[in-house]
Amino acid sequence: QPILIRLAWHDSGTYSVEAAQELPWPRAGGATASIRFKPASLFRRGTLHGANNGLTIAMNLIKPIQKKFPDLGWADLIQLASVVAVEAAGGPFIPLRLGRKDAESEEHCTPDGRLPAAAAPFPDEAPTPAQHLRNVFHRMGLTDKDIVALSGAHTLGRARPERSGFGKESTKYTKEGPGAPGGSSWTVQWLQFDNSYFKDIKEQIDEELLVLPTDACLFEDEGFKPFAEKYLEDQDAFFSDYVESHLKLSELGVEWDGEPVTLPKA
C-alpha cells in the first residue's frame, strides 16, 4: 500500500530544525503521530493541511493493528507501516528503530504549509521547484542527496486529481486494479519498488506517466542531477541511499521512550 508511505512522510515531514531550538517537544513537528489530530487529520482538500487529503484511507488501514497491539504507539506504527510497504513492494529492508513517544493532542499539530508542493505557486514563494524542495527538506535538516533518494519512492503509487489536483482520472496503467483503479502513476509498475522512477522522469516519453515540476527538476538542477543519474544507473546505490534517507526522515523530531529497539530483519 503506497499510501502508507505517504502517511509516514506527511507525519514526519512537518519537522523544523529551527523550531526545535525554540519550542518544546513535539511542537516542532516530526514523526510524532500528530497527523491523527485535527486540523492535520481533516484529510480534505481546501482545508488546513489539505496536503493530507485522502490519508483517511491509510489511517483506516492501520487502526485495526493499533487496536490489536495497543502497546505499539501511533508514531511507531505509522513509520513501521511505511517500511513494511517499501519492503513488500520489492524494496530494501529498512532497520527502523522503535520507541517513539506520541503527540497527545491537537495542540501539537504544526502550522500548515510545511509539506512539499508539486508545482508553483509554492507556499514558500520559491522561484523554482528545486529551490522549493531545498527550502522544505533543508528546513528538516536533510540534504540534496536525501531529496533525490526520497523522491525515488514515487516509483510506487499514484497521484489522484480529486486528492492533490494533479494527474488524470485514470491511465492505461491505472484504469484497472489491483486495488481501487484510477489516478496517474509515475511508473508503469507502480506497485514495484525499483529505480524506474528515475528512468521515466528523465526520458519523459510516455504521456501516460506523471512527471511533475518537482520530479523534472531532479535532472535539471545541477545539485540534484548527479544523484538522479547515479540512481538511474545503479539500483543498488539507490536502495542503499534510500534506506539511509528514509531512516533519517523517520526519526525527525522524535523523542524516545527509553532506549530505542531496532526492528530485526525477518
DRENPA-3360 file (N, C-alpha, C; in nm, 2 decimals, always signed):
BEGIN
1 = QPILIRLA = +0.08/-0.12/+0.00/+0.00/+0.00/+0.00/+0.09/+0.13/+0.00 ~ +0.11/+0.19/-0.12/+0.19/+0.31/-0.12/+0.14/+0.42/-0.03 ~ +0.01/+0.42/-0.01/-0.04/+0.53/+0.07/+0.01/+0.53/+0.21 ~ +0.06/+0.41/+0.26/+0.11/+0.41/+0.39/+0.25/+0.48/+0.40 ~ +0.32/+0.48/+0.29/+0.45/+0.55/+0.28/+0.42/+0.70/+0.29 ~ +0.31/+0.74/+0.22/+0.27/+0.89/+0.22/+0.23/+0.93/+0.36 ~ +0.16/+0.85/+0.43/+0.12/+0.88/+0.56/+0.24/+0.91/+0.65 ~ +0.33/+0.82/+0.65/+0.45/+0.83/+0.73/+0.53/+0.96/+0.70;
9 = WHDSGTYS = +0.54/+0.99/+0.57/+0.62/+1.10/+0.52/+0.55/+1.23/+0.57 ~ +0.41/+1.23/+0.56/+0.34/+1.35/+0.59/+0.34/+1.38/+0.74 ~ +0.36/+1.27/+0.82/+0.37/+1.29/+0.96/+0.51/+1.35/+1.00 ~ +0.61/+1.28/+0.95/+0.75/+1.33/+0.98/+0.79/+1.45/+0.91 ~ +0.74/+1.47/+0.79/+0.78/+1.59/+0.71/+0.74/+1.72/+0.75 ~ +0.68/+1.73/+0.87/+0.64/+1.86/+0.93/+0.76/+1.92/+1.01 ~ +0.87/+1.85/+1.03/+0.97/+1.89/+1.12/+1.05/+2.02/+1.08 ~ +1.08/+2.10/+1.18/+1.17/+2.22/+1.15/+1.28/+2.22/+1.25;
17 = VEAAQELP = +1.40/+2.22/+1.20/+1.52/+2.22/+1.29/+1.52/+2.35/+1.37 ~ +1.48/+2.46/+1.30/+1.48/+2.59/+1.37/+1.38/+2.60/+1.48 ~ +1.26/+2.55/+1.45/+1.15/+2.55/+1.55/+1.19/+2.47/+1.67 ~ +1.27/+2.36/+1.65/+1.31/+2.27/+1.76/+1.40/+2.34/+1.86 ~ +1.47/+2.45/+1.81/+1.55/+2.52/+1.90/+1.47/+2.61/+2.00 ~ +1.35/+2.64/+1.96/+1.27/+2.74/+2.03/+1.15/+2.68/+2.10 ~ +1.10/+2.57/+2.05/+0.97/+2.51/+2.10/+0.99/+2.38/+2.17 ~ +0.91/+2.35/+2.28/+0.93/+2.22/+2.34/+0.87/+2.11/+2.25;
25 = WPRAGGAT = +0.92/+1.99/+2.27/+0.87/+1.87/+2.20/+0.72/+1.85/+2.23 ~ +0.64/+1.82/+2.14/+0.66/+1.79/+2.00/+0.62/+1.90/+1.90 ~ +0.63/+2.03/+1.95/+0.57/+2.14/+1.88/+0.65/+2.17/+1.75 ~ +0.77/+2.12/+1.73/+0.85/+2.14/+1.61/+0.81/+2.05/+1.50 ~ +0.72/+1.95/+1.52/+0.68/+1.86/+1.42/+0.77/+1.73/+1.42 ~ +0.75/+1.65/+1.32/+0.83/+1.53/+1.31/+0.74/+1.40/+1.32 ~ +0.81/+1.29/+1.34/+0.74/+1.16/+1.34/+0.68/+1.14/+1.48 ~ +0.58/+1.21/+1.51/+0.51/+1.21/+1.65/+0.37/+1.16/+1.65;
33 = ASIRFKPA = +0.32/+1.13/+1.53/+0.18/+1.09/+1.51/+0.08/+1.21/+1.54 ~ +0.13/+1.33/+1.53/+0.03/+1.44/+1.54/-0.07/+1.45/+1.42 ~ -0.04/+1.37/+1.32/-0.12/+1.37/+1.20/-0.26/+1.31/+1.23 ~ -0.27/+1.24/+1.34/-0.40/+1.19/+1.38/-0.50/+1.29/+1.44 ~ -0.45/+1.41/+1.47/-0.53/+1.51/+1.53/-0.58/+1.62/+1.43 ~ -0.69/+1.68/+1.45/-0.73/+1.79/+1.37/-0.65/+1.91/+1.41 ~ -0.61/+2.00/+1.31/-0.66/+2.01/+1.17/-0.58/+1.92/+1.08 ~ -0.47/+1.86/+1.12/-0.39/+1.78/+1.03/-0.47/+1.66/+0.98;
41 = SLFRRGTL = -0.56/+1.61/+1.06/-0.64/+1.49/+1.03/-0.76/+1.51/+0.95 ~ -0.79/+1.63/+0.90/-0.91/+1.66/+0.83/-0.91/+1.58/+0.69 ~ -0.78/+1.57/+0.64/-0.76/+1.48/+0.52/-0.85/+1.52/+0.40 ~ -0.87/+1.65/+0.39/-0.96/+1.70/+0.28/-0.89/+1.82/+0.21 ~ -0.90/+1.83/+0.08/-0.85/+1.94/+0.00/-0.94/+2.06/+0.04 ~ -0.87/+2.18/+0.03/-0.94/+2.30/+0.06/-0.95/+2.34/+0.21 ~ -0.89/+2.26/+0.29/-0.89/+2.28/+0.44/-0.74/+2.30/+0.48 ~ -0.72/+2.34/+0.60/-0.59/+2.34/+0.66/-0.53/+2.20/+0.64;
49 = HGANNGLT = -0.40/+2.20/+0.61/-0.33/+2.07/+0.59/-0.40/+1.99/+0.48 ~ -0.44/+2.06/+0.37/-0.50/+1.99/+0.26/-0.41/+1.90/+0.19 ~ -0.28/+1.91/+0.21/-0.18/+1.82/+0.15/-0.20/+1.67/+0.20 ~ -0.27/+1.66/+0.31/-0.30/+1.53/+0.37/-0.43/+1.47/+0.32 ~ -0.49/+1.53/+0.22/-0.61/+1.48/+0.16/-0.60/+1.33/+0.12 ~ -0.70/+1.25/+0.16/-0.70/+1.11/+0.12/-0.63/+1.02/+0.22 ~ -0.57/+1.07/+0.32/-0.49/+0.98/+0.41/-0.59/+0.91/+0.51 ~ -0.71/+0.95/+0.51/-0.81/+0.87/+0.59/-0.80/+0.72/+0.56;
57 = IAMNLIKP = -0.78/+0.69/+0.43/-0.76/+0.55/+0.39/-0.65/+0.48/+0.46 ~ -0.53/+0.55/+0.47/-0.42/+0.49/+0.53/-0.44/+0.48/+0.68 ~ -0.50/+0.57/+0.75/-0.53/+0.56/+0.89/-0.63/+0.45/+0.92 ~ -0.73/+0.43/+0.83/-0.82/+0.32/+0.85/-0.76/+0.18/+0.83 ~ -0.65/+0.18/+0.75/-0.58/+0.05/+0.74/-0.50/+0.01/+0.86 ~ -0.45/+0.11/+0.93/-0.36/+0.08/+1.05/-0.44/+0.08/+1.18 ~ -0.56/+0.14/+1.19/-0.63/+0.14/+1.31/-0.66/+0.00/+1.37 ~ -0.69/-0.10/+1.29/-0.71/-0.23/+1.35/-0.59/-0.29/+1.41;
65 = IQKKFPDL = -0.47/-0.26/+1.35/-0.34/-0.31/+1.40/-0.32/-0.24/+1.54 ~ -0.34/-0.11/+1.55/-0.32/-0.05/+1.68/-0.41/-0.10/+1.78 ~ -0.53/-0.13/+1.74/-0.63/-0.18/+1.84/-0.59/-0.32/+1.89 ~ -0.53/-0.40/+1.80/-0.49/-0.53/+1.84/-0.36/-0.53/+1.92 ~ -0.27/-0.43/+1.89/-0.15/-0.42/+1.96/-0.14/-0.28/+2.03 ~ -0.21/-0.26/+2.13/-0.22/-0.12/+2.19/-0.09/-0.08/+2.25 ~ +0.00/-0.17/+2.28/+0.13/-0.12/+2.33/+0.22/-0.06/+2.23 ~ +0.19/-0.08/+2.10/+0.26/-0.02/+1.99/+0.20/+0.12/+1.97;
73 = GWADLIQL = +0.29/+0.22/+1.99/+0.24/+0.36/+1.98/+0.21/+0.40/+1.84 ~ +0.13/+0.50/+1.83/+0.09/+0.55/+1.69/+0.21/+0.60/+1.61 ~ +0.30/+0.67/+1.67/+0.41/+0.72/+1.59/+0.50/+0.61/+1.54 ~ +0.52/+0.51/+1.62/+0.59/+0.39/+1.57/+0.51/+0.31/+1.46 ~ +0.38/+0.30/+1.48/+0.30/+0.22/+1.39/+0.30/+0.29/+1.25 ~ +0.29/+0.42/+1.25/+0.28/+0.49/+1.12/+0.41/+0.47/+1.05 ~ +0.53/+0.48/+1.12/+0.65/+0.46/+1.05/+0.68/+0.32/+1.01 ~ +0.64/+0.23/+1.10/+0.65/+0.08/+1.07/+0.57/+0.04/+0.95;
81 = ASVVAVEA = +0.45/+0.09/+0.93/+0.37/+0.06/+0.82/+0.44/+0.10/+0.69 ~ +0.51/+0.21/+0.69/+0.58/+0.26/+0.57/+0.70/+0.17/+0.53 ~ +0.78/+0.13/+0.63/+0.89/+0.05/+0.59/+0.85/-0.09/+0.55 ~ +0.74/-0.14/+0.60/+0.68/-0.27/+0.56/+0.63/-0.26/+0.41 ~ +0.57/-0.14/+0.38/+0.52/-0.12/+0.25/+0.63/-0.12/+0.15 ~ +0.74/-0.05/+0.18/+0.86/-0.05/+0.09/+0.91/-0.19/+0.06 ~ +0.93/-0.27/+0.17/+0.99/-0.40/+0.15/+0.89/-0.49/+0.08 ~ +0.76/-0.48/+0.11/+0.66/-0.57/+0.05/+0.65/-0.55/-0.10;
89 = AGGPFIPL = +0.69/-0.43/-0.15/+0.69/-0.39/-0.29/+0.82/-0.43/-0.36 ~ +0.91/-0.50/-0.29/+1.04/-0.53/-0.35/+1.15/-0.44/-0.32 ~ +1.13/-0.34/-0.23/+1.23/-0.25/-0.19/+1.32/-0.31/-0.08 ~ +1.41/-0.23/-0.04/+1.51/-0.27/+0.06/+1.45/-0.28/+0.20 ~ +1.51/-0.37/+0.28/+1.47/-0.38/+0.43/+1.53/-0.25/+0.49 ~ +1.44/-0.19/+0.57/+1.48/-0.07/+0.65/+1.48/-0.09/+0.79 ~ +1.60/-0.09/+0.86/+1.61/-0.13/+1.00/+1.55/-0.02/+1.09 ~ +1.42/+0.00/+1.09/+1.36/+0.10/+1.17/+1.38/+0.09/+1.32;
97 = RLGRKDAE = +1.40/+0.20/+1.39/+1.41/+0.19/+1.53/+1.27/+0.23/+1.59 ~ +1.23/+0.16/+1.70/+1.10/+0.17/+1.76/+1.12/+0.23/+1.90 ~ +1.02/+0.30/+1.95/+1.02/+0.36/+2.08/+0.99/+0.50/+2.09 ~ +0.92/+0.55/+1.98/+0.88/+0.69/+1.97/+0.77/+0.73/+2.07 ~ +0.78/+0.85/+2.13/+0.67/+0.90/+2.21/+0.57/+0.96/+2.11 ~ +0.44/+0.95/+2.15/+0.33/+1.00/+2.07/+0.30/+1.14/+2.11 ~ +0.27/+1.23/+2.01/+0.20/+1.36/+2.04/+0.06/+1.32/+2.10 ~ +0.02/+1.41/+2.19/-0.10/+1.37/+2.27/-0.23/+1.46/+2.24;
105 = SEEHCTPD = -0.22/+1.57/+2.16/-0.33/+1.65/+2.14/-0.32/+1.73/+2.02 ~ -0.43/+1.80/+1.97/-0.42/+1.88/+1.85/-0.33/+2.00/+1.87 ~ -0.30/+2.04/+2.00/-0.21/+2.15/+2.02/-0.07/+2.12/+1.97 ~ -0.04/+1.99/+1.94/+0.09/+1.95/+1.89/+0.10/+1.95/+1.74 ~ -0.01/+1.98/+1.67/-0.01/+1.99/+1.52/+0.07/+2.11/+1.48 ~ +0.15/+2.10/+1.38/+0.23/+2.21/+1.33/+0.15/+2.30/+1.24 ~ +0.21/+2.42/+1.21/+0.14/+2.51/+1.12/+0.13/+2.45/+0.98 ~ +0.02/+2.49/+0.90/+0.01/+2.44/+0.77/+0.12/+2.49/+0.68;
113 = GRLPAAAA = +0.14/+2.42/+0.56/+0.23/+2.47/+0.46/+0.37/+2.42/+0.47 ~ +0.40/+2.32/+0.56/+0.54/+2.27/+0.57/+0.57/+2.15/+0.48 ~ +0.47/+2.09/+0.42/+0.50/+1.98/+0.33/+0.53/+2.03/+0.19 ~ +0.60/+1.95/+0.11/+0.64/+2.00/-0.03/+0.52/+2.00/-0.12 ~ +0.51/+2.10/-0.20/+0.41/+2.11/-0.31/+0.47/+2.06/-0.44 ~ +0.39/+2.03/-0.53/+0.43/+1.97/-0.66/+0.46/+2.07/-0.77 ~ +0.40/+2.19/-0.76/+0.41/+2.28/-0.86/+0.38/+2.42/-0.81 ~ +0.43/+2.52/-0.88/+0.40/+2.66/-0.84/+0.25/+2.69/-0.85;
121 = PFPDEAPT = +0.20/+2.79/-0.77/+0.28/+2.87/-0.68/+0.30/+2.79/-0.55 ~ +0.43/+2.80/-0.50/+0.47/+2.73/-0.39/+0.44/+2.81/-0.26 ~ +0.40/+2.74/-0.15/+0.36/+2.81/-0.03/+0.47/+2.90/+0.03 ~ +0.60/+2.86/+0.00/+0.71/+2.94/+0.05/+0.76/+3.05/-0.05 ~ +0.68/+3.06/-0.16/+0.71/+3.16/-0.27/+0.84/+3.13/-0.34 ~ +0.89/+3.01/-0.33/+1.02/+2.98/-0.40/+1.00/+3.00/-0.55 ~ +1.11/+3.05/-0.62/+1.10/+3.08/-0.76/+1.11/+2.96/-0.85 ~ +1.16/+2.85/-0.80/+1.18/+2.73/-0.88/+1.14/+2.60/-0.80;
129 = PAQHLRNV = +1.10/+2.49/-0.87/+1.08/+2.37/-0.79/+1.19/+2.32/-0.71 ~ +1.32/+2.33/-0.77/+1.44/+2.29/-0.69/+1.45/+2.37/-0.57 ~ +1.44/+2.50/-0.57/+1.45/+2.58/-0.45/+1.35/+2.55/-0.35 ~ +1.22/+2.52/-0.40/+1.12/+2.49/-0.30/+1.15/+2.36/-0.23 ~ +1.20/+2.26/-0.30/+1.24/+2.13/-0.24/+1.35/+2.15/-0.14 ~ +1.45/+2.24/-0.17/+1.55/+2.26/-0.08/+1.50/+2.34/+0.05 ~ +1.41/+2.43/+0.03/+1.36/+2.51/+0.14/+1.29/+2.41/+0.24 ~ +1.21/+2.32/+0.18/+1.14/+2.22/+0.27/+1.23/+2.12/+0.33;
137 = FHRMGLTD = +1.31/+2.06/+0.26/+1.39/+1.95/+0.31/+1.51/+2.00/+0.39 ~ +1.57/+2.11/+0.35/+1.68/+2.16/+0.44/+1.63/+2.21/+0.57 ~ +1.50/+2.26/+0.57/+1.44/+2.30/+0.70/+1.43/+2.19/+0.79 ~ +1.42/+2.07/+0.74/+1.41/+1.95/+0.83/+1.55/+1.90/+0.87 ~ +1.66/+1.95/+0.81/+1.79/+1.91/+0.83/+1.84/+1.80/+0.73 ~ +1.77/+1.78/+0.62/+1.80/+1.69/+0.52/+1.88/+1.75/+0.41 ~ +1.94/+1.67/+0.33/+2.04/+1.72/+0.23/+1.98/+1.70/+0.08 ~ +2.06/+1.75/-0.01/+2.02/+1.73/-0.15/+2.01/+1.58/-0.19;
145 = KDIVALSG = +2.11/+1.50/-0.13/+2.10/+1.36/-0.16/+1.98/+1.30/-0.10 ~ +1.94/+1.34/+0.01/+1.81/+1.29/+0.07/+1.69/+1.32/-0.01 ~ +1.69/+1.45/-0.07/+1.58/+1.49/-0.15/+1.56/+1.40/-0.27 ~ +1.67/+1.37/-0.34/+1.67/+1.28/-0.46/+1.63/+1.14/-0.42 ~ +1.70/+1.09/-0.32/+1.67/+0.95/-0.28/+1.53/+0.93/-0.24 ~ +1.48/+1.02/-0.16/+1.34/+1.00/-0.11/+1.24/+1.02/-0.22 ~ +1.27/+1.11/-0.32/+1.18/+1.13/-0.43/+1.17/+1.00/-0.51 ~ +1.27/+0.91/-0.51/+1.26/+0.79/-0.58/+1.15/+0.69/-0.53;
153 = AHTLGRAR = +1.09/+0.72/-0.41/+0.98/+0.64/-0.37/+0.86/+0.66/-0.45 ~ +0.86/+0.76/-0.54/+0.75/+0.78/-0.63/+0.74/+0.68/-0.74 ~ +0.84/+0.59/-0.73/+0.83/+0.47/-0.81/+0.70/+0.39/-0.78 ~ +0.65/+0.41/-0.65/+0.53/+0.35/-0.61/+0.42/+0.45/-0.61 ~ +0.30/+0.40/-0.63/+0.18/+0.48/-0.61/+0.14/+0.57/-0.72 ~ +0.03/+0.65/-0.70/-0.03/+0.73/-0.80/-0.07/+0.87/-0.74 ~ -0.09/+0.97/-0.83/-0.15/+1.09/-0.79/-0.29/+1.09/-0.84 ~ -0.38/+1.14/-0.76/-0.52/+1.15/-0.80/-0.57/+1.29/-0.80;
161 = PERSGFGK = -0.63/+1.33/-0.91/-0.67/+1.48/-0.91/-0.77/+1.52/-0.81 ~ -0.85/+1.42/-0.76/-0.95/+1.46/-0.66/-0.88/+1.48/-0.52 ~ -0.76/+1.43/-0.51/-0.69/+1.45/-0.38/-0.58/+1.56/-0.39 ~ -0.50/+1.55/-0.49/-0.39/+1.65/-0.50/-0.41/+1.76/-0.60 ~ -0.50/+1.74/-0.69/-0.52/+1.83/-0.80/-0.43/+1.80/-0.92 ~ -0.35/+1.69/-0.91/-0.26/+1.65/-1.02/-0.29/+1.51/-1.07 ~ -0.25/+1.49/-1.20/-0.28/+1.36/-1.26/-0.41/+1.35/-1.33 ~ -0.43/+1.24/-1.39/-0.55/+1.21/-1.47/-0.65/+1.13/-1.39;
169 = ESTKYTKE = -0.77/+1.12/-1.44/-0.87/+1.03/-1.37/-0.82/+0.89/-1.37 ~ -0.76/+0.85/-1.49/-0.70/+0.72/-1.50/-0.61/+0.72/-1.62 ~ -0.53/+0.62/-1.63/-0.44/+0.59/-1.74/-0.45/+0.45/-1.78 ~ -0.38/+0.41/-1.89/-0.38/+0.27/-1.93/-0.31/+0.18/-1.82 ~ -0.23/+0.24/-1.74/-0.16/+0.17/-1.63/-0.24/+0.16/-1.50 ~ -0.35/+0.24/-1.49/-0.42/+0.25/-1.36/-0.57/+0.23/-1.37 ~ -0.62/+0.21/-1.49/-0.76/+0.20/-1.51/-0.82/+0.08/-1.46 ~ -0.74/-0.02/-1.43/-0.78/-0.15/-1.37/-0.70/-0.17/-1.24;
177 = GPGAPGGS = -0.74/-0.27/-1.16/-0.68/-0.30/-1.03/-0.53/-0.33/-1.05 ~ -0.47/-0.38/-0.94/-0.53/-0.41/-0.81/-0.56/-0.29/-0.73 ~ -0.65/-0.32/-0.64/-0.70/-0.21/-0.55/-0.79/-0.12/-0.63 ~ -0.81/+0.00/-0.58/-0.90/+0.10/-0.64/-0.84/+0.15/-0.77 ~ -0.90/+0.15/-0.88/-0.84/+0.20/-1.01/-0.84/+0.35/-1.01 ~ -0.76/+0.40/-1.10/-0.76/+0.54/-1.13/-0.63/+0.61/-1.09 ~ -0.62/+0.74/-1.13/-0.51/+0.82/-1.10/-0.40/+0.81/-1.20 ~ -0.29/+0.88/-1.18/-0.17/+0.88/-1.27/-0.05/+0.83/-1.19;
185 = SWTVQWLQ = +0.02/+0.73/-1.24/+0.14/+0.68/-1.18/+0.26/+0.74/-1.24 ~ +0.37/+0.74/-1.17/+0.50/+0.79/-1.22/+0.57/+0.68/-1.30 ~ +0.53/+0.55/-1.28/+0.60/+0.44/-1.34/+0.49/+0.34/-1.39 ~ +0.54/+0.25/-1.48/+0.45/+0.15/-1.53/+0.41/+0.05/-1.43 ~ +0.51/+0.00/-1.36/+0.48/-0.10/-1.25/+0.48/-0.02/-1.12 ~ +0.37/+0.04/-1.09/+0.36/+0.14/-0.98/+0.34/+0.07/-0.84 ~ +0.34/-0.06/-0.84/+0.34/-0.14/-0.71/+0.48/-0.21/-0.69 ~ +0.57/-0.18/-0.77/+0.71/-0.24/-0.77/+0.81/-0.13/-0.73;
193 = FDNSYFKD = +0.88/-0.15/-0.61/+0.98/-0.06/-0.57/+1.11/-0.09/-0.64 ~ +1.15/+0.00/-0.73/+1.28/-0.01/-0.80/+1.33/+0.13/-0.84 ~ +1.42/+0.14/-0.93/+1.47/+0.27/-0.97/+1.41/+0.32/-1.10 ~ +1.30/+0.26/-1.15/+1.24/+0.30/-1.27/+1.19/+0.44/-1.27 ~ +1.16/+0.50/-1.16/+1.12/+0.64/-1.15/+1.22/+0.73/-1.22 ~ +1.34/+0.71/-1.19/+1.45/+0.80/-1.24/+1.46/+0.78/-1.40 ~ +1.44/+0.66/-1.45/+1.44/+0.64/-1.59/+1.33/+0.72/-1.66 ~ +1.21/+0.70/-1.60/+1.09/+0.76/-1.66/+1.08/+0.91/-1.65;
201 = IKEQIDEE = +1.13/+0.97/-1.54/+1.12/+1.11/-1.54/+1.23/+1.18/-1.62 ~ +1.34/+1.11/-1.65/+1.44/+1.16/-1.73/+1.40/+1.16/-1.88 ~ +1.34/+1.04/-1.92/+1.31/+1.03/-2.06/+1.18/+1.10/-2.10 ~ +1.08/+1.10/-2.01/+0.96/+1.18/-2.04/+0.90/+1.15/-2.18 ~ +0.89/+1.02/-2.21/+0.85/+0.98/-2.34/+0.71/+0.92/-2.34 ~ +0.66/+0.89/-2.22/+0.53/+0.83/-2.21/+0.43/+0.92/-2.15 ~ +0.33/+0.97/-2.23/+0.23/+1.07/-2.18/+0.14/+1.01/-2.08 ~ +0.14/+0.88/-2.07/+0.05/+0.82/-1.97/+0.12/+0.82/-1.83;
209 = LLVLPTDA = +0.24/+0.86/-1.82/+0.31/+0.86/-1.69/+0.32/+1.00/-1.64 ~ +0.32/+1.02/-1.51/+0.32/+1.15/-1.45/+0.46/+1.20/-1.43 ~ +0.49/+1.33/-1.47/+0.61/+1.40/-1.43/+0.57/+1.54/-1.39 ~ +0.59/+1.56/-1.26/+0.56/+1.69/-1.20/+0.68/+1.78/-1.20 ~ +0.66/+1.91/-1.19/+0.78/+2.00/-1.19/+0.89/+1.96/-1.08 ~ +0.84/+1.91/-0.97/+0.94/+1.87/-0.87/+1.00/+1.74/-0.90 ~ +0.95/+1.67/-0.99/+1.02/+1.55/-1.05/+1.12/+1.59/-1.15 ~ +1.08/+1.66/-1.25/+1.17/+1.70/-1.36/+1.29/+1.77/-1.31;
217 = CLFEDEGF = +1.28/+1.85/-1.21/+1.40/+1.93/-1.16/+1.51/+1.84/-1.11 ~ +1.48/+1.72/-1.08/+1.59/+1.63/-1.03/+1.70/+1.61/-1.14 ~ +1.66/+1.62/-1.26/+1.76/+1.61/-1.37/+1.80/+1.74/-1.43 ~ +1.73/+1.85/-1.39/+1.76/+1.98/-1.44/+1.85/+2.06/-1.35 ~ +1.84/+2.04/-1.22/+1.92/+2.11/-1.12/+2.06/+2.05/-1.11 ~ +2.16/+2.13/-1.11/+2.30/+2.08/-1.11/+2.33/+2.01/-0.97 ~ +2.27/+2.05/-0.87/+2.29/+1.99/-0.74/+2.23/+1.85/-0.73 ~ +2.11/+1.84/-0.78/+2.03/+1.71/-0.78/+2.08/+1.61/-0.88;
225 = KPFAEKYL = +2.11/+1.66/-1.00/+2.14/+1.57/-1.11/+2.24/+1.46/-1.09 ~ +2.35/+1.48/-1.02/+2.44/+1.37/-1.01/+2.38/+1.25/-0.93 ~ +2.30/+1.28/-0.83/+2.24/+1.17/-0.76/+2.13/+1.10/-0.84 ~ +2.05/+1.18/-0.92/+1.95/+1.12/-1.00/+2.01/+1.03/-1.11 ~ +2.12/+1.08/-1.17/+2.19/+1.00/-1.27/+2.25/+0.87/-1.20 ~ +2.30/+0.88/-1.09/+2.36/+0.77/-1.01/+2.25/+0.66/-0.99 ~ +2.14/+0.71/-0.94/+2.03/+0.61/-0.91/+1.97/+0.55/-1.03 ~ +1.97/+0.62/-1.14/+1.92/+0.57/-1.27/+2.01/+0.46/-1.32;
233 = EDQDAFFS = +2.14/+0.47/-1.30/+2.24/+0.37/-1.34/+2.25/+0.25/-1.25 ~ +2.23/+0.28/-1.12/+2.27/+0.18/-1.02/+2.16/+0.16/-0.91 ~ +2.07/+0.06/-0.93/+1.96/+0.04/-0.83/+2.01/+0.01/-0.69 ~ +2.12/-0.06/-0.68/+2.18/-0.10/-0.55/+2.22/+0.03/-0.48 ~ +2.28/+0.12/-0.55/+2.32/+0.25/-0.49/+2.19/+0.33/-0.44 ~ +2.09/+0.33/-0.52/+1.96/+0.39/-0.49/+1.91/+0.33/-0.36 ~ +1.90/+0.20/-0.36/+1.84/+0.13/-0.24/+1.92/+0.16/-0.11 ~ +2.06/+0.16/-0.12/+2.14/+0.19/-0.01/+2.12/+0.33/+0.04;
241 = DYVESHLK = +2.12/+0.43/-0.05/+2.09/+0.57/-0.01/+1.95/+0.59/+0.04 ~ +1.86/+0.52/-0.02/+1.72/+0.54/+0.02/+1.70/+0.49/+0.16 ~ +1.76/+0.38/+0.20/+1.75/+0.33/+0.34/+1.80/+0.43/+0.43 ~ +1.91/+0.49/+0.41/+1.97/+0.59/+0.49/+1.88/+0.71/+0.51 ~ +1.83/+0.76/+0.39/+1.74/+0.88/+0.39/+1.61/+0.85/+0.46 ~ +1.55/+0.74/+0.43/+1.42/+0.70/+0.50/+1.44/+0.69/+0.65 ~ +1.54/+0.64/+0.69/+1.57/+0.63/+0.84/+1.58/+0.77/+0.90 ~ +1.65/+0.86/+0.83/+1.66/+0.99/+0.88/+1.53/+1.06/+0.89;
249 = LSELGVEW = +1.45/+1.04/+0.79/+1.31/+1.10/+0.79/+1.23/+1.05/+0.90 ~ +1.24/+0.92/+0.92/+1.15/+0.85/+1.02/+1.19/+0.89/+1.17 ~ +1.30/+0.96/+1.18/+1.34/+0.99/+1.32/+1.34/+1.14/+1.34 ~ +1.29/+1.22/+1.25/+1.29/+1.36/+1.27/+1.19/+1.40/+1.38 ~ +1.24/+1.48/+1.47/+1.16/+1.53/+1.58/+1.12/+1.43/+1.68 ~ +1.19/+1.31/+1.68/+1.15/+1.20/+1.77/+1.21/+1.22/+1.91 ~ +1.12/+1.20/+2.01/+1.17/+1.18/+2.15/+1.14/+1.04/+2.19 ~ +1.25/+0.97/+2.23/+1.24/+0.83/+2.26/+1.19/+0.80/+2.40;
257 = DGEPVTLP = +1.11/+0.70/+2.41/+1.06/+0.65/+2.54/+1.15/+0.54/+2.58 ~ +1.26/+0.58/+2.64/+1.37/+0.49/+2.68/+1.46/+0.46/+2.57 ~ +1.53/+0.35/+2.57/+1.62/+0.31/+2.47/+1.55/+0.25/+2.35 ~ +1.57/+0.31/+2.22/+1.50/+0.25/+2.11/+1.54/+0.11/+2.07 ~ +1.45/+0.04/+2.01/+1.47/-0.10/+1.97/+1.47/-0.11/+1.82 ~ +1.58/-0.17/+1.76/+1.59/-0.18/+1.62/+1.51/-0.30/+1.57 ~ +1.43/-0.27/+1.46/+1.35/-0.38/+1.40/+1.44/-0.48/+1.34 ~ +1.42/-0.61/+1.38/+1.51/-0.72/+1.32/+1.46/-0.75/+1.18;
265 = KA = +1.55/-0.80/+1.10/+1.51/-0.85/+0.96/+1.45/-0.98/+0.97 ~ +1.34/-1.00/+0.91/+1.27/-1.13/+0.91/+1.35/-1.24/+0.85;
% end
